[in-house]
Amino acid sequence: CHKVGDVARLQTDSIIISSFIQVSLVGIVDNYVMVINSISGFVNIIFNSVISSFGNLIATESREKQYEIFKVYRFVANWIYGLSAIGFFILLSPLISLWLGEEWMLSSVIVGLVLTDYYFKGDRIVLSNFKTAAGVFEQDKYLALIQGAVNLVISIVLVQYIGLAGIYIGTIISGLIANITKPFIIYRICFDKNTREYFKDTAKQLILMIIILGIILPVSKLLLRNITILTFLLVGVMIIVVYNTIFVVVFCKTKEFDYLWKMLKTKVKR
């Protein structure tokens, strides 16, 4: 059920684009998707590699310890996926312009929708990996099928009214179903806790991302008026420095950051 639903939700966008808009647009979109997947693939390997460690954690540690490590894991994911989402939003189109030319660029609205789904997908990876390690499958076995059906219906309806944006709105909405429902399942079964703190943390992360994007975007637009390799690299460095600086300043006193800092110091001493 999970695998069939994932195919219906994740593998149908290109079919809908070619059927309802035009085949050539699939190639333009695929250039963006290829760059995102090439980079995010390395990130996903890191996050997927901890599933077996989570299995050991669940078998040997208390629920409180499991919850503590889960929060650290999610904190790291939000940090990395937030940074990469902002970086992609600002630099993807300039990269396509340098690589293939301006005629292959998508509008910023479409890029924003693609990356909105990318960011929330990162949050779903955290939830899915912990759920997999805990062996929790039965409780939401029909969820992916519902997501696939919702994606197809919304995408097919909206593409006829607002074009390409409608397809990605369908993808985002269907994905958010899992972002909302899976925390309730995991927190109830694995941690025996209320999800209030989970959604509160999600809101904080989103607000911070919007603020950081609001700071970086005007400067990057100014620097990228003339797109060259030098300005592209300069903006990339600026994004990394500004994002990480603000993120550390905001979260440096949290338990999750303190855990990571102590772990880093231990590794350095070794």
SVG drawing of the C-alpha trace seen along z (x, -y; Angstrom):
<svg xmlns="http://www.w3.org/2000/svg" viewBox="-11 -45 53 49">
<polyline fill="none" stroke="black" stroke-width="0.4" points="0.0,0.0 2.8,-2.4 4.8,-1.7 1.8,-1.9 0.6,-5.2 4.1,-6.7 4.2,-5.9 0.8,-7.5 2.0,-10.6 5.6,-11.0 5.8,-9.5 2.8,-11.0 3.7,-14.7 5.6,-14.3 2.7,-12.3 0.2,-15.0 2.5,-17.8 2.9,-16.0 -0.8,-15.2 -2.3,-18.5 0.4,-21.1 3.2,-20.1 5.9,-17.5 8.7,-20.0 7.9,-21.5 8.7,-18.1 12.3,-18.5 12.6,-22.0 11.2,-20.8 13.4,-17.7 16.5,-19.9 15.5,-21.4 14.5,-18.1 17.8,-16.5 19.9,-19.1 17.8,-18.9 17.8,-15.1 21.6,-15.0 22.4,-17.1 19.6,-15.9 20.5,-12.2 23.7,-12.7 21.7,-14.3 19.2,-11.5 21.9,-8.8 23.0,-10.4 19.5,-10.5 18.6,-7.0 21.7,-5.5 20.5,-5.9 17.5,-3.6 19.4,-0.6 20.7,-2.8 17.2,-3.9 16.2,-0.3 18.9,0.3 17.8,-2.8 14.2,-1.7 15.1,1.8 17.4,0.7 16.5,-2.8 13.6,-4.5 10.9,-6.4 12.4,-9.7 15.8,-8.9 14.2,-7.9 12.3,-11.2 15.4,-13.2 17.4,-11.6 14.4,-12.0 14.3,-15.7 18.0,-16.1 17.6,-14.1 14.7,-16.3 16.7,-19.5 19.6,-18.5 17.2,-17.7 15.4,-21.0 18.8,-22.8 20.1,-21.0 16.9,-21.0 16.1,-24.6 19.6,-25.7 19.4,-23.7 15.8,-24.8 16.8,-28.5 20.0,-27.8 18.0,-26.0 15.4,-28.8 18.0,-31.5 20.6,-29.6 18.7,-27.0 17.5,-29.4 20.9,-31.2 22.6,-27.8 20.2,-26.7 20.8,-30.1 24.6,-29.5 24.3,-25.9 21.5,-25.9 20.4,-29.6 17.6,-31.7 15.0,-30.1 15.2,-26.9 14.4,-28.8 11.1,-28.3 9.3,-31.1 10.1,-31.8 6.6,-30.8 7.0,-27.3 10.5,-26.9 9.1,-28.0 6.3,-25.4 8.8,-22.6 11.0,-23.6 8.1,-23.8 7.4,-20.2 11.2,-19.4 11.4,-21.0 8.3,-19.2 9.6,-16.0 12.7,-16.3 10.5,-16.5 8.6,-13.4 11.9,-11.5 12.6,-12.1 9.1,-10.8 9.2,-7.8 12.7,-6.7 11.8,-6.6 8.5,-4.9 10.3,-2.3 12.8,-1.6 9.9,-1.3 8.0,1.1 4.9,-1.1 3.3,-0.4 -0.2,0.9 -1.7,-2.3 -1.3,-4.3 -1.2,-1.6 -3.9,-3.3 -2.5,-6.8 -0.2,-6.6 -3.1,-5.4 -5.2,-8.4 -2.3,-10.7 -1.9,-9.3 -5.6,-9.8 -5.6,-13.3 -2.6,-14.2 -4.1,-12.9 -7.5,-14.6 -6.2,-18.0 -3.4,-18.1 -5.7,-17.1 -8.3,-19.6 -6.0,-22.6 -3.7,-22.0 -6.7,-22.9 -7.2,-26.3 -3.7,-27.5 -1.4,-25.3 1.9,-23.9 1.4,-25.5 -1.7,-23.4 0.2,-20.2 2.7,-21.1 -0.1,-22.4 -1.6,-19.0 1.8,-17.4 2.3,-19.7 -1.2,-19.2 -1.0,-15.4 2.4,-15.5 1.2,-17.6 -1.4,-15.0 1.5,-12.8 3.2,-15.8 0.1,-16.3 -1.0,-12.7 2.3,-10.8 3.4,-12.9 0.1,-11.9 0.9,-8.2 4.6,-8.4 4.0,-10.6 1.2,-8.4 2.7,-5.0 6.4,-5.6 6.6,-8.5 3.2,-8.6 3.3,-12.4 1.2,-15.2 2.1,-16.6 1.8,-20.2 5.5,-20.7 6.1,-19.1 3.9,-21.6 5.2,-24.4 8.8,-23.6 7.6,-23.3 6.1,-26.8 9.4,-28.2 11.5,-26.7 9.2,-28.0 9.1,-31.5 12.9,-31.6 13.3,-30.4 11.0,-33.1 12.9,-35.7 16.3,-34.5 15.0,-34.3 13.7,-37.9 17.2,-39.0 19.2,-37.1 16.9,-37.4 17.2,-41.2 21.0,-41.1 21.2,-38.0 19.0,-39.6 21.3,-42.6 24.4,-40.5 22.9,-38.2 21.8,-41.0 24.7,-39.9 25.0,-36.1 28.5,-34.9 30.4,-32.0 32.0,-34.5 28.7,-36.1 27.1,-32.6 29.8,-31.4 29.7,-34.6 26.0,-34.3 26.4,-30.7 28.9,-31.5 26.7,-34.4 23.8,-32.0 25.8,-29.5 27.3,-32.1 24.1,-34.1 21.8,-31.1 24.1,-29.2 25.0,-32.3 21.3,-33.2 20.4,-29.6 23.1,-29.2 22.2,-32.5 18.5,-31.5 18.9,-27.9 22.3,-27.9 20.6,-27.6 18.3,-24.7 18.8,-21.2 19.2,-19.9 22.0,-22.3 23.7,-21.6 23.6,-17.8 25.2,-18.4 27.8,-20.7 28.9,-18.3 29.0,-15.4 31.2,-17.5 33.6,-18.4 33.8,-14.8 34.7,-13.8 37.3,-16.5 39.0,-15.4 39.1,-11.9"/>
</svg>
